[in-house]
Structures are given as structure tokens and as C-alpha cells.
Amino acid sequence: MNFAAEQSSSGPLNLLLLLAIPLVFYFLLIRPQSKRRKEQMQMQSSLRPGARVMTTSGMYATVVAVDDDGVVLEIAPDVEARFVKQAVMQIVTESDAADDDELDDDADDADETGDADDRIDLSKKDADDAEDGAAGTAGKNAEDVKGTADTEAEEDEDAPKARAAGKPSS
């Protein structure tokens, strides 16, 4: 009889757990995701010409024109491209744009003062020369091994003769 009494008291607890799991999913997963989606849609609908934006691919651009379903972005001086609005990830603020300009300036400075030692030439001609050199080295190493084996064989042949003559082998 005790067993039946314990089962009936755990019934409301199980029901409470069954109701709590969907609530946890809603508050931890569904609600924040829908909130982010609404904010993203609001940001995309508020795009105006002249705004500095970053696309989902990480490209910084300036909005030139806005249509119903797309935007025209200037990705470089006098270079314009058409994107769908969903490709715009965020509107860049002035402080972000200043940081971006500093990074561009640093990259330009590095390009201007670039050392020849920092550059790696990946042309096919150099790769072919390296392969030929490696093949030549491998062939030379094989000859060295063969030559060493021949020398050792000669020494092994001379060792019994030297012992018979009473000479120590080297």
C-alpha cells in the first residue's frame, strides 16, 4: 500500500516537469531568436542612402539606393553592387567606421613598407625547380647509400684477409 501512495504523490511532479520543459525552451531559445529576427528586420527596413553598413560576408560598404527588396551598395569608390536587404548584417556606427579606417591605414602602411623577406613567391616555376632539386638530391642520396654499401662490402671482404695476416681491421 505504501507503494501506491508514493506513486500518486509523484504524479503532479511529473505533470509539472512536462509543463516546465516547453516553457524553458520558449524563454531560452525561441523568444530571444524571434527578438533578434525582429531587430534585424527593423534595421534592414530602416536603411537609408549614405549609411555605412557591413554585409554578412564582412564587406564594408555605403548604401547608395534602397528598393523594396534590395539595396545598391558602393563597395569601393565608383564600384556599386546590388544586394538583397538580408545581406546587410549591421549598420556601422561612426566609432566602428573610425576603427575600420585605422585598420585600412595600417594595412596600407604595411603594403608600402613591405619587406621582400616577408613575401613568399608561390609561382609554378619555383615549385618545378624545387621538385627537380628534390629529385636530384634524392638521386644523389641513393648514390651515396650505394657507395657506402659498396665500401662496407669491400671492408668486409678485406677483414678476413687482414685477420689471417695478423693485422687489426679498421
N, C-alpha and C positions, 0 to 999 in steps of 0.2 A: 504493500500500500504506500509506503514511503516513496517508492519509485514513481508511482503515478502522480504523486503530489509534486515531485521535483520537475516532472515533465510539464505540468500545467503552468508552473511559475516561469519557465523559460520561454513560453510562447510569446508573451508580449515583448520580451527582449529580442527575439528573432524578428518579430514584425518591425520593431524599432530600427534594427540594423538594416533590414530590407528597404526601409524608407530613407535611411540616412545615406546610403551609398549613392543613390541618384542625386541627392542634394549636394553631396561633396563634389561629385563630378560637375554639376552645374556651376557651383561657386568657384571651383579651382580651374576648370578647363573651358567650359562653354561661354560663360559670361565674360571673362577677360578677352577671349578671342573675338567675340562679337563686338566688344567695345573697341578693340584695336581696328577691326574692319570698318566700323562706322567712322572712326577718326581718320583713317586712310581715305575713305570715300569723300569725306568732307574736305580734306586737304586737296585732293585731286580736283574737286569741283571748284575750289577757290583759286585755282591757278590763274594768274594774270600775266600779260606780256611784261617783260622786264624782270620777272622774278628769277632768281638764281636757284637751280634745282640740282638734285643728284638722282640719277636713274638707278634702277635696280641692278644694273651691271657696274655701278660705281663711277659712271661718267658724269662729270660736272658740266652743266650747260645753262644757257639763258633762254627763257621762254620768249619766243618771237610772236607766235599766234596760237590761239586756242579755238578749237572746233568743238562740236558736240561729243565726238568720240576720240579725238586725238589732239596732239599738240605739235607745234613745229618748234624745234629746239635748235639754237645756234651752239654747236659743239666746239667750234673754233672760229676765228674771225672769217666772216664771209662763207662759212660752211654750215648749212642748215640741213636738218634731217627731221622726218616726220615720225613721231612715236605715238603709240596709244597712251591714254592717260594712266593706265595701270602700270606703265613702265616708269613712272615718276615715283621714287621712293620717299623723298622728303624735300621740303623747301629749305634751302641753305640760308642760315642767318648771316648777318654781317661778320660776326666773330668767326664762324666756320669758314667763310669766304676768305678772311684775312689769314687764317691758318693754312688754307689751301694755297693762297698766293705765296706764302712763305715757303711752303714745300716746293712749289714750282720754281721759285727763285733759287733754292738750294740745289735742285736738280739741274737747273741751267748753269749754275756756277760749277757744279761737278763736271758737266759736259765740257765747259770751256777750259777747265784746268785739268782735264782727264789725262792721266799719265799713260804712256804707252805700255807700262808694265801691268796696268790694271786691265788691259784689254786682252781678250782671248780670240784668236783667229780660228774660226771653225770652217774654213773653206775646204772643199773636197781635195784640192791639190795637196794640202798639208797632210790630210788623212792618208792619201795614197802613198806619199813619201814615208810616212810613219809606218805603214804596213810593209812597204818594201824594206825599210830599215829593220823592222822586227823580223821579217823573213830571212834577211841576210844574217842577222845576229843569231837566229835560231839555227841556220845552216852552219855558221861558224862554231856555235856551241856544240853541235853534233860532231863536227870535225875534231874539236878539242877533246871531246869524250872519247872518240875513236882513237885519236892519237895517244891519249892517256892509257887506254886499254892496250894498245899495241906495245907501249913502253913497259907496262906492267907485265905483259906476257913475255917480253924479252928478258926482263929481270927474273921472272920465274924460271925460265929456261936456263939462265946463267947461274942461278943459285945452286943447283945440284953439282955443277961442274966446279964452282968455287969451293964448295964443301969438300969435294973429293980432293981438290988440290990443297986443302987446308987453309984457304983464305976465308976470312969472315965476309959475309954478304952485307951489302949496304942497305 
